[in-house]
């Protein structure tokens, strides 16, 4: 009964209107920003390594690492494999599409987070709840988003990550999921009880190292199957548009699964990436907006694509027609849809190594994602209880997230994914509506940034001069606090 209810709710949230809405919003932002995803790529890369942290904020790279911690997770490995299992190879193309248009959505939400950020207890805080209240003036809507995000980040979504960790480790090393859950919770507790700085420090080292290792293995698999490159790309594109004889009948599933898993992996428009974006120490909101837009490329075009290529080039996948339950393609047997496809792919070139490698990669990717979930949940709790004693509430939040993480590790995978989809779906609906209504300040910020760059300046931001109300942090221009001096640029 319970599982049927959550399945119906998930299907409702992720119905066709959601898919169309996500794509249309991303397309609108893409057109309004004159395709910033293309024209600002060089600037995005340059900004990745510019800027330093301060006592109040983290550096652009640290904020990027924390955002990638949330983005690079189960969706990149399990989610991509599941998309191929139910949407066919064509789902990969639609993941690329949603990533491209989603980069514009990521820019808008992250720039808004910077514009309307504030300083709380010596740290920068911001995100959808903050820009909804200040930009739209809808306190009630901001509270609803915060509560929904708290539930999603602390209760519903950690289980998706921990479940995939536990299942993959059990498959690779035959370690009981209960033991994995206990170890996972113990390590996580050490980090989240150490505060945001400890979370960021872990993320900025673990995420790049693991992502690079994962990409190198994928490149090797592609290299040894070099002759199959035209065939695989042809399969992806023909399947995406229903032109392939095998997958032509599931074009709807290809689009639906590609968009859904692309959104899950990239989190574009979901609002999660906006939270770490607000924590960055930058002189202009558009700077971090561009960095966060680029993170979508790193996440989907590199890591998700790496997973897809490993699976497709090695042929270690099955595709099922959901309407009939019949296999359209059955290349492997005895492997459940998800990380098992990727493990089997690595095993084709490194026999006996695949399961262990993917399990370890998944551990680090998913573990850092849970860390990012905690930070996002903490930010929304700070919004809800600002000005009050928060120590007890924060400790309670940590306990709840740890319990949810353990529960997910020992629970059946399908339920964990469905609950995660519900949490994500609610956040996407609430945030996309908000940033669509509140996008003008982000466009103003981008125009101001472009104008200053043309003048040869290092752009700084002044919300008063630009006529943006309630952006109190920037009202008198950019103020950077160094340990030795204060510098205000008006």
MITOR-727590 format. One record per residue (C-alpha): residue in one letter; residue number from 1; x, y, z. Coordinates in steps of 0.05 Angstrom, whole numbers, plus 5000, padded with zeros to 4 digits. Each point is the difference from the previous one (the first is absolute). Last residue first. Layout:
<koltis>
{"A", NUM, {X, Y, Z}}
...
</koltis>
This chain:
<koltis>
{"X", 490, {5629, 6020, 4900}}
{"X", 489, {5061, 4958, 5018}}
{"X", 488, {5012, 4991, 5074}}
{"X", 487, {5066, 4972, 5026}}
{"X", 486, {5010, 4979, 5071}}
{"X", 485, {5070, 4983, 5023}}
{"X", 484, {5045, 4949, 5033}}
{"X", 483, {4958, 4937, 5005}}
{"X", 482, {4966, 5018, 4936}}
{"X", 481, {4927, 5020, 4996}}
{"X", 480, {4974, 5013, 4931}}
{"X", 479, {4943, 5049, 4993}}
{"X", 478, {4967, 5004, 4933}}
{"X", 477, {4954, 5060, 4990}}
{"X", 476, {4957, 5038, 5049}}
{"X", 475, {4936, 4959, 4991}}
{"X", 474, {5037, 4935, 4985}}
{"X", 473, {4982, 4963, 5065}}
{"X", 472, {4932, 5034, 5002}}
{"X", 471, {4973, 4971, 4936}}
{"X", 470, {4931, 5024, 5021}}
{"X", 469, {4989, 5040, 4936}}
{"X", 468, {5039, 4995, 4935}}
{"X", 467, {5004, 5069, 4968}}
{"X", 466, {5068, 4989, 4967}}
{"X", 465, {5033, 5055, 5039}}
{"X", 464, {4972, 4972, 5065}}
{"X", 463, {5021, 4928, 4984}}
{"X", 462, {5074, 5019, 4994}}
{"X", 461, {5042, 4944, 4970}}
{"X", 460, {5073, 4996, 4981}}
{"X", 459, {5028, 4979, 4933}}
{"X", 458, {5076, 4996, 4990}}
{"X", 457, {5003, 5055, 4948}}
{"X", 456, {5022, 4999, 4927}}
{"X", 455, {4941, 5043, 4977}}
{"X", 454, {4971, 4941, 4963}}
{"X", 453, {5003, 4961, 5066}}
{"X", 452, {4960, 5055, 5034}}
{"X", 451, {4945, 4996, 4947}}
{"X", 450, {4997, 4924, 5004}}
{"X", 449, {4993, 5001, 5076}}
{"X", 448, {4945, 5053, 4997}}
{"X", 447, {4962, 4959, 4949}}
{"X", 446, {5008, 4937, 5042}}
{"X", 445, {4976, 5036, 5063}}
{"X", 444, {4939, 5028, 4964}}
{"X", 443, {4983, 4930, 4974}}
{"X", 442, {5005, 4973, 5071}}
{"X", 441, {4957, 5057, 5026}}
{"X", 440, {4947, 4983, 4947}}
{"X", 439, {4994, 4925, 5018}}
{"X", 438, {4952, 5007, 5057}}
{"X", 437, {4936, 4971, 4971}}
{"X", 436, {5037, 4944, 4963}}
{"X", 435, {5045, 4991, 5061}}
{"X", 434, {4940, 4988, 5045}}
{"X", 433, {4961, 4953, 4954}}
{"X", 432, {5063, 4959, 4990}}
{"X", 431, {5013, 4997, 5074}}
{"X", 430, {4932, 4972, 5022}}
{"X", 429, {4994, 4949, 4944}}
{"X", 428, {5072, 4977, 5007}}
{"X", 427, {4996, 4994, 5076}}
{"X", 426, {4937, 4957, 4998}}
{"X", 425, {5030, 4955, 4946}}
{"X", 424, {5066, 4989, 5037}}
{"X", 423, {4966, 4977, 5063}}
{"X", 422, {4952, 4955, 4962}}
{"X", 421, {5057, 4971, 4957}}
{"X", 420, {5039, 4984, 5063}}
{"X", 419, {4940, 4962, 5029}}
{"X", 418, {4995, 4960, 4935}}
{"X", 417, {5075, 4986, 5000}}
{"X", 416, {4998, 4973, 5071}}
{"X", 415, {4938, 4958, 4986}}
{"X", 414, {5034, 4967, 4940}}
{"X", 413, {5064, 4986, 5038}}
{"X", 412, {4973, 4959, 5058}}
{"X", 411, {5022, 5027, 5067}}
{"X", 410, {5064, 4986, 5039}}
{"X", 409, {5041, 5059, 4976}}
{"X", 408, {4939, 5046, 4997}}
{"X", 407, {4987, 4990, 5075}}
{"X", 406, {5073, 5017, 5016}}
{"X", 405, {4997, 5065, 4961}}
{"X", 404, {4932, 5018, 5029}}
{"X", 403, {5027, 4990, 5070}}
{"X", 402, {5061, 5044, 4985}}
{"X", 401, {4955, 5054, 4970}}
{"X", 400, {4956, 5000, 5062}}
{"X", 399, {5060, 5003, 5047}}
{"X", 398, {5030, 5059, 4963}}
{"X", 397, {4934, 5037, 5001}}
{"X", 396, {4993, 4989, 5075}}
{"X", 395, {5069, 5030, 5010}}
{"X", 394, {4981, 5060, 4958}}
{"X", 393, {4935, 5010, 5039}}
{"X", 392, {5036, 4996, 5067}}
{"X", 391, {5053, 5051, 4979}}
{"X", 390, {4952, 5048, 4966}}
{"X", 389, {4984, 5050, 5054}}
{"X", 388, {4958, 5051, 4963}}
{"X", 387, {5015, 5057, 4952}}
{"X", 386, {4990, 4958, 4938}}
{"X", 385, {4957, 4939, 5013}}
{"X", 384, {4971, 4987, 4931}}
{"X", 383, {5060, 5026, 4961}}
{"X", 382, {5050, 4961, 5043}}
{"X", 381, {4958, 4938, 4987}}
{"X", 380, {5005, 5014, 4926}}
{"X", 379, {5075, 5007, 5003}}
{"X", 378, {5006, 4937, 5042}}
{"X", 377, {4961, 4960, 4949}}
{"X", 376, {5046, 5024, 4945}}
{"X", 375, {5062, 4984, 5040}}
{"X", 374, {4972, 4931, 5017}}
{"X", 373, {4984, 4985, 4928}}
{"X", 372, {5072, 5020, 4981}}
{"X", 371, {5027, 4949, 5049}}
{"X", 370, {4952, 4948, 4971}}
{"X", 369, {5029, 5016, 4931}}
{"X", 368, {5070, 4991, 5027}}
{"X", 367, {4981, 4929, 5020}}
{"X", 366, {4967, 4986, 4933}}
{"X", 365, {5061, 5017, 4959}}
{"X", 364, {5049, 4968, 5049}}
{"X", 363, {4962, 4936, 5008}}
{"X", 362, {4981, 4996, 4926}}
{"X", 361, {5073, 5003, 4981}}
{"X", 360, {5017, 4946, 5050}}
{"X", 359, {4943, 4955, 4976}}
{"X", 358, {5018, 5015, 4928}}
{"X", 357, {5071, 4978, 5011}}
{"X", 356, {4982, 4938, 5040}}
{"X", 355, {4949, 4975, 4950}}
{"X", 354, {5044, 5014, 4940}}
{"X", 353, {5065, 4969, 5023}}
{"X", 352, {4986, 4926, 4992}}
{"X", 351, {5016, 5003, 4926}}
{"X", 350, {5027, 5069, 4980}}
{"X", 349, {4976, 5011, 4928}}
{"X", 348, {4932, 4966, 5002}}
{"X", 347, {4998, 5008, 5076}}
{"X", 346, {4993, 5076, 4991}}
{"X", 345, {4935, 4990, 4962}}
{"X", 344, {4973, 4949, 5050}}
{"X", 343, {5010, 5051, 5056}}
{"X", 342, {4965, 5053, 4958}}
{"X", 341, {4940, 4955, 4988}}
{"X", 340, {4999, 4979, 5073}}
{"X", 339, {4994, 5073, 5020}}
{"X", 338, {4927, 5000, 4980}}
{"X", 337, {4952, 4949, 4970}}
{"X", 336, {5011, 4933, 5035}}
{"X", 335, {5051, 4952, 4969}}
{"X", 334, {4984, 4926, 4994}}
{"X", 333, {5003, 5000, 4925}}
{"X", 332, {5035, 5044, 4950}}
{"X", 331, {4987, 5022, 4928}}
{"X", 330, {4925, 5001, 5003}}
{"X", 329, {4972, 5051, 4951}}
{"X", 328, {4927, 5016, 4989}}
{"X", 327, {4983, 4960, 5063}}
{"X", 326, {4926, 4994, 5015}}
{"X", 325, {4964, 5034, 5058}}
{"X", 324, {4944, 5021, 4952}}
{"X", 323, {4993, 5075, 5012}}
{"X", 322, {5068, 5005, 5034}}
{"X", 321, {5037, 4975, 4938}}
{"X", 320, {5065, 4976, 5031}}
{"X", 319, {5071, 5014, 4978}}
{"X", 318, {5058, 4957, 5023}}
{"X", 317, {5071, 5023, 5008}}
{"X", 316, {5073, 4978, 4996}}
{"X", 315, {5014, 5017, 4927}}
{"X", 314, {5072, 5019, 5015}}
{"X", 313, {4995, 5065, 4960}}
{"X", 312, {4931, 5013, 5027}}
{"X", 311, {5014, 4989, 5074}}
{"X", 310, {5067, 5036, 5003}}
{"X", 309, {4973, 5055, 4955}}
{"X", 308, {4939, 5012, 5044}}
{"X", 307, {5043, 5004, 5063}}
{"X", 306, {5049, 5048, 4968}}
{"X", 305, {4941, 5041, 4974}}
{"X", 304, {4974, 5007, 5070}}
{"X", 303, {5069, 5022, 5025}}
{"X", 302, {5021, 5047, 4944}}
{"X", 301, {4941, 5031, 4964}}
{"X", 300, {4955, 4993, 5061}}
{"X", 299, {5040, 5023, 5060}}
{"X", 298, {5055, 5042, 4969}}
{"X", 297, {4950, 5034, 4954}}
{"X", 296, {4952, 5014, 5058}}
{"X", 295, {5059, 5028, 5040}}
{"X", 294, {5009, 5051, 4944}}
{"X", 293, {4934, 5033, 5020}}
{"X", 292, {5024, 5003, 5072}}
{"X", 291, {5063, 5038, 4979}}
{"X", 290, {4959, 5048, 4958}}
{"X", 289, {4953, 5015, 5057}}
{"X", 288, {5060, 5007, 5046}}
{"X", 287, {5026, 5057, 4958}}
{"X", 286, {4931, 5028, 4986}}
{"X", 285, {4993, 5019, 5074}}
{"X", 284, {5059, 5049, 4997}}
{"X", 283, {5059, 5010, 5047}}
{"X", 282, {5001, 4927, 5021}}
{"X", 281, {5006, 4963, 5067}}
{"X", 280, {4958, 4938, 4990}}
{"X", 279, {4946, 4978, 5049}}
{"X", 278, {4943, 5019, 4954}}
{"X", 277, {5023, 4949, 4948}}
{"X", 276, {4998, 4946, 5054}}
{"X", 275, {4924, 5011, 5006}}
{"X", 274, {4985, 5013, 4927}}
{"X", 273, {5023, 4930, 4980}}
{"X", 272, {4940, 4970, 5037}}
{"X", 271, {4948, 5043, 4966}}
{"X", 270, {4972, 4946, 4954}}
{"X", 269, {5009, 5042, 4938}}
{"X", 268, {5060, 4959, 4979}}
{"X", 267, {5009, 4941, 5048}}
{"X", 266, {5049, 4971, 4949}}
{"X", 265, {4992, 4927, 5017}}
{"X", 264, {4926, 5001, 5019}}
{"X", 263, {4984, 5047, 4943}}
{"X", 262, {5035, 4955, 4950}}
{"X", 261, {4966, 4940, 5032}}
{"X", 260, {4931, 5031, 4989}}
{"X", 259, {5017, 5029, 4932}}
{"X", 258, {5030, 4937, 4972}}
{"X", 257, {4947, 4956, 5032}}
{"X", 256, {4943, 5040, 4969}}
{"X", 255, {5033, 5010, 4932}}
{"X", 254, {5020, 4927, 4992}}
{"X", 253, {4933, 4977, 5028}}
{"X", 252, {4963, 5040, 4948}}
{"X", 251, {5046, 4973, 4945}}
{"X", 250, {4982, 4930, 5022}}
{"X", 249, {4975, 4970, 4934}}
{"X", 248, {5061, 5020, 4960}}
{"X", 247, {5048, 4961, 5045}}
{"X", 246, {5013, 4938, 4959}}
{"X", 245, {4991, 5029, 4930}}
{"X", 244, {5037, 5064, 5016}}
{"X", 243, {4967, 5064, 4974}}
{"X", 242, {4963, 5017, 5064}}
{"X", 241, {5033, 5067, 5008}}
{"X", 240, {5046, 4984, 5059}}
{"X", 239, {5012, 4930, 4973}}
{"X", 238, {5029, 5027, 4936}}
{"X", 237, {5045, 5047, 5038}}
{"X", 236, {5027, 4951, 5052}}
{"X", 235, {5008, 4943, 4950}}
{"X", 234, {5038, 5044, 4951}}
{"X", 233, {5046, 5022, 5056}}
{"X", 232, {5013, 4927, 5017}}
{"X", 231, {5012, 4979, 4928}}
{"X", 230, {5047, 5057, 4984}}
{"X", 229, {5042, 4986, 5063}}
{"X", 228, {5003, 4924, 4990}}
{"X", 227, {5069, 5001, 4968}}
{"X", 226, {5030, 5031, 5063}}
{"X", 225, {4978, 4943, 5045}}
{"X", 224, {5068, 4998, 5036}}
{"X", 223, {4998, 5075, 5005}}
{"X", 222, {4928, 5004, 5025}}
{"X", 221, {5017, 4953, 5058}}
{"X", 220, {5063, 5040, 5015}}
{"X", 219, {4962, 5065, 5000}}
{"X", 218, {4950, 4972, 5050}}
{"X", 217, {5056, 4978, 5047}}
{"X", 216, {5031, 5069, 4995}}
{"X", 215, {4933, 5034, 5013}}
{"X", 214, {4990, 4961, 5066}}
{"X", 213, {5070, 5018, 5025}}
{"X", 212, {4988, 5073, 4983}}
{"X", 211, {4933, 5001, 5036}}
{"X", 210, {5030, 4967, 5061}}
{"X", 209, {5056, 5050, 5007}}
{"X", 208, {4957, 5062, 4984}}
{"X", 207, {4946, 4980, 5051}}
{"X", 206, {5045, 4978, 5058}}
{"X", 205, {5043, 5062, 5006}}
{"X", 204, {4951, 5057, 4997}}
{"X", 203, {4946, 4960, 5035}}
{"X", 202, {5039, 4984, 5063}}
{"X", 201, {5019, 5073, 5010}}
{"X", 200, {4929, 5023, 4986}}
{"X", 199, {4970, 4954, 5052}}
{"X", 198, {5053, 5020, 5051}}
{"X", 197, {4986, 5073, 4988}}
{"X", 196, {4925, 4989, 5005}}
{"X", 195, {5001, 4971, 5070}}
{"X", 194, {5038, 4944, 5036}}
{"X", 193, {4937, 4963, 5021}}
{"X", 192, {4989, 4987, 4926}}
{"X", 191, {5067, 4966, 4992}}
{"X", 190, {5005, 4953, 5059}}
{"X", 189, {4926, 4982, 4991}}
{"X", 188, {5011, 4980, 4928}}
{"X", 187, {5055, 4952, 5020}}
{"X", 186, {4956, 4966, 5052}}
{"X", 185, {4938, 4999, 4955}}
{"X", 184, {5038, 4966, 4943}}
{"X", 183, {5031, 4948, 5047}}
{"X", 182, {4931, 4982, 5028}}
{"X", 181, {4967, 4997, 4931}}
{"X", 180, {5056, 4957, 4972}}
{"X", 179, {4991, 4951, 5058}}
{"X", 178, {4925, 4998, 4988}}
{"X", 177, {5010, 4990, 4925}}
{"X", 176, {5039, 4935, 5012}}
{"X", 175, {5068, 4999, 4967}}
{"X", 174, {5005, 4953, 4940}}
{"X", 173, {5058, 5040, 4971}}
{"X", 172, {4975, 5023, 4932}}
{"X", 171, {4925, 4986, 5004}}
{"X", 170, {4995, 5020, 5073}}
{"X", 169, {5041, 5063, 4985}}
{"X", 168, {4953, 5016, 4942}}
{"X", 167, {4937, 4989, 5042}}
{"X", 166, {5026, 5041, 5059}}
{"X", 165, {5022, 5060, 4959}}
{"X", 164, {4937, 4999, 4958}}
{"X", 163, {4957, 4999, 5063}}
{"X", 162, {5041, 5056, 5032}}
{"X", 161, {4988, 5047, 4941}}
{"X", 160, {4926, 4987, 4992}}
{"X", 159, {4992, 5000, 5076}}
{"X", 158, {5028, 5071, 5005}}
{"X", 157, {4942, 5024, 4957}}
{"X", 156, {4937, 4993, 5042}}
{"X", 155, {5017, 5022, 5071}}
{"X", 154, {5052, 5055, 5006}}
{"X", 153, {5001, 5029, 4930}}
{"X", 152, {4927, 4989, 4981}}
{"X", 151, {4970, 5017, 5067}}
{"X", 150, {5043, 5062, 5009}}
{"X", 149, {4987, 5019, 4928}}
{"X", 148, {4925, 4996, 5008}}
{"X", 147, {5004, 5041, 5064}}
{"X", 146, {5043, 5052, 4967}}
{"X", 145, {4956, 5003, 4938}}
{"X", 144, {4937, 5009, 5042}}
{"X", 143, {5034, 5054, 5041}}
{"X", 142, {5021, 5038, 4937}}
{"X", 141, {4929, 4995, 4973}}
{"X", 140, {4972, 5030, 5065}}
{"X", 139, {5052, 5056, 4999}}
{"X", 138, {4980, 5020, 4930}}
{"X", 137, {5035, 5067, 4990}}
{"X", 136, {5021, 4978, 4930}}
{"X", 135, {5073, 5020, 5005}}
{"X", 134, {5012, 5000, 5075}}
{"X", 133, {4956, 4941, 5020}}
{"X", 132, {5013, 4958, 4937}}
{"X", 131, {5073, 5020, 4999}}
{"X", 130, {5012, 4975, 5071}}
{"X", 129, {4959, 4936, 4994}}
{"X", 128, {5034, 4984, 4934}}
{"X", 127, {5071, 5004, 5026}}
{"X", 126, {5042, 5042, 5046}}
{"X", 125, {5046, 5001, 5060}}
{"X", 124, {5069, 5032, 5007}}
{"X", 123, {5032, 4985, 5067}}
{"X", 122, {5017, 5042, 5063}}
{"X", 121, {4937, 4979, 5038}}
{"X", 120, {4956, 5018, 4940}}
{"X", 119, {5023, 5043, 4942}}
{"X", 118, {4951, 5010, 4944}}
{"X", 117, {4989, 4975, 4929}}
{"X", 116, {4950, 5034, 4953}}
{"X", 115, {5046, 5014, 4941}}
{"X", 114, {5041, 4937, 5010}}
{"X", 113, {4940, 4953, 5001}}
{"X", 112, {4972, 5037, 4940}}
{"X", 111, {5065, 4986, 4962}}
{"X", 110, {4995, 4927, 5020}}
{"X", 109, {4927, 4994, 4977}}
{"X", 108, {5013, 5035, 4933}}
{"X", 107, {5064, 4964, 4983}}
{"X", 106, {4972, 4932, 5017}}
{"X", 105, {4940, 5014, 4955}}
{"X", 104, {5048, 5018, 4944}}
{"X", 103, {5039, 4935, 5011}}
{"X", 102, {4934, 4963, 4998}}
{"X", 101, {4993, 5015, 4926}}
{"X", 100, {5064, 4961, 4986}}
{"X", 99, {4990, 4948, 5054}}
{"X", 98, {4928, 4986, 4978}}
{"X", 97, {5025, 4988, 4929}}
{"X", 96, {5057, 4955, 5022}}
{"X", 95, {4954, 4957, 5042}}
{"X", 94, {4955, 4997, 4939}}
{"X", 93, {5057, 4971, 4959}}
{"X", 92, {5014, 4948, 5054}}
{"X", 91, {4927, 4978, 4999}}
{"X", 90, {5011, 4978, 4928}}
{"X", 89, {5040, 4941, 5025}}
{"X", 88, {4936, 4968, 5026}}
{"X", 87, {4948, 5033, 5043}}
{"X", 86, {4989, 4946, 5053}}
{"X", 85, {5069, 4969, 5008}}
{"X", 84, {5036, 5059, 4970}}
{"X", 83, {4969, 5047, 5052}}
{"X", 82, {5016, 4950, 5055}}
{"X", 81, {5073, 5000, 4980}}
{"X", 80, {5003, 5076, 5002}}
{"X", 79, {4965, 5001, 5067}}
{"X", 78, {5045, 4947, 5031}}
{"X", 77, {5065, 5033, 4980}}
{"X", 76, {4990, 5075, 4993}}
{"X", 75, {4935, 5003, 5039}}
{"X", 74, {5034, 4965, 5059}}
{"X", 73, {5044, 5059, 5011}}
{"X", 72, {5033, 5058, 4965}}
{"X", 71, {4950, 5057, 5009}}
{"X", 70, {5001, 5009, 5076}}
{"X", 69, {5076, 4994, 5005}}
{"X", 68, {5003, 5042, 4936}}
{"X", 67, {4967, 5057, 5039}}
{"X", 66, {5051, 4991, 5056}}
{"X", 65, {5057, 4999, 4950}}
{"X", 64, {4973, 5062, 4965}}
{"X", 63, {4995, 5036, 5067}}
{"X", 62, {5072, 4980, 5014}}
{"X", 61, {5021, 5023, 4931}}
{"X", 60, {4965, 5067, 5008}}
{"X", 59, {5034, 5010, 5067}}
{"X", 58, {4962, 4993, 5066}}
{"X", 57, {4966, 5054, 5039}}
{"X", 56, {4999, 5037, 5067}}
{"X", 55, {5072, 4993, 5023}}
{"X", 54, {5022, 5007, 4928}}
{"X", 53, {5012, 4953, 4942}}
{"X", 52, {5040, 5020, 4940}}
{"X", 51, {4984, 5021, 4929}}
{"X", 50, {5015, 4971, 4932}}
{"X", 49, {5008, 4926, 4986}}
{"X", 48, {4932, 4985, 4970}}
{"X", 47, {4994, 5071, 4973}}
{"X", 46, {5045, 4985, 4940}}
{"X", 45, {4960, 4938, 4981}}
{"X", 44, {4934, 5039, 5002}}
{"X", 43, {5031, 5057, 4960}}
{"X", 42, {5020, 4953, 4944}}
{"X", 41, {4930, 4969, 4999}}
{"X", 40, {4966, 5068, 4998}}
{"X", 39, {4974, 5001, 4928}}
{"X", 38, {4975, 4928, 5001}}
{"X", 37, {4961, 4991, 5064}}
{"X", 36, {4985, 5075, 4998}}
{"X", 35, {4953, 4985, 4943}}
{"X", 34, {4974, 5071, 4992}}
{"X", 33, {4980, 5005, 5074}}
{"X", 32, {4926, 5008, 4983}}
{"X", 31, {5004, 4943, 4949}}
{"X", 30, {5031, 4950, 5049}}
{"X", 29, {4954, 5023, 5056}}
{"X", 28, {4939, 4986, 4956}}
{"X", 27, {5029, 4933, 4978}}
{"X", 26, {5012, 4979, 5072}}
{"X", 25, {4929, 5020, 5019}}
{"X", 24, {4972, 4962, 4940}}
{"X", 23, {5040, 4937, 5016}}
{"X", 22, {4979, 4998, 5073}}
{"X", 21, {4927, 5015, 4983}}
{"X", 20, {4996, 4946, 4947}}
{"X", 19, {5028, 4947, 5047}}
{"X", 18, {4955, 5022, 5058}}
{"X", 17, {4938, 5002, 4955}}
{"X", 16, {5015, 4928, 4976}}
{"X", 15, {4995, 4969, 5069}}
{"X", 14, {5056, 5002, 5051}}
{"X", 13, {4960, 5026, 5059}}
{"X", 12, {4941, 4954, 4984}}
{"X", 11, {5044, 4939, 4990}}
{"X", 10, {5034, 5013, 5067}}
{"X", 9, {4933, 5007, 5035}}
{"X", 8, {4975, 4935, 4969}}
{"X", 7, {5063, 4964, 5021}}
{"X", 6, {4995, 5028, 5071}}
{"X", 5, {4929, 4975, 5007}}
{"X", 4, {5015, 4932, 4970}}
{"X", 3, {5058, 4990, 5048}}
{"X", 2, {4956, 5018, 5060}}
{"X", 1, {4946, 4950, 4979}}
</koltis>
